[in-house]
Amino acid sequence: MRVWDIPSEKNVVTFAGHEDYVRTLVRSPTSPNVWFSGGYDHKIIGWDLRTNSSIFTMDHADQLESLLPYPNGTTLVSAGGPNMQVWDLLSGGISMHTITNHQKSVTSLAFDSKRNRLLSASLDQHGS
């Protein structure tokens, strides 16, 4: 992951931690300095821009395609392979629940307009 200064077009800092392609990147909704990356190495890494370092690593157990933080900033959903996992960020990244409704890789996550339901899209051509 790289942080860029747009006006100067210069790379400010580079974060290294993934061992394969990084597929997804999202910012914490409660802190502009905390970001989460997910890669084909099955890792979700939390990054802190204030310290330029990782703050924790979680193992999704499959190649990651999408990450979605809950609006309150305490929970993160990851998608990869046919599974989705719900992570407790306050505990340092403990998996709270695994959702297995798809037959092929889940590629995208979103919340409905009221943020009451999790929406997922998959290569199996079914949404849930």
C-alpha positions, 0 to 999 in steps of 0.5 A: 500500500502506498500513500501519495501526495497528489499535488506533488505526485510523490509517494509519501510512505510505502507499507509492506506486509502482504505476500501477494496481490493487494485486492482491496483497501478501505478506510476506517469510518471513525479514524482517517488515519486507520486503513485496512488492506486485504490481499490474495495472501489471505491477510487483512492488515490494519495500518496506522498512518500516524505511526506508518506501521501495521496495527494488526493482521487477521487471516481470512483463510482465502484470497480476499476480494472485498472489505467493508467496515461497519459505520461504527468502526468497531466491526469489519466484514471481509469477503473472499472465496465463498465466505464472508467473515465478521471481525471484532476490531476492538478485540484486535481482530477476532473473527465473530462469525462466518457466513457461507451462503455462496458457492463461488467467490464473493467479490463485493460487499455493501450495506442497504440504505438503512445499514440494517442488511449486508449485501453480497455479490458473487461469481455464482451469479447470486446476491444475498 
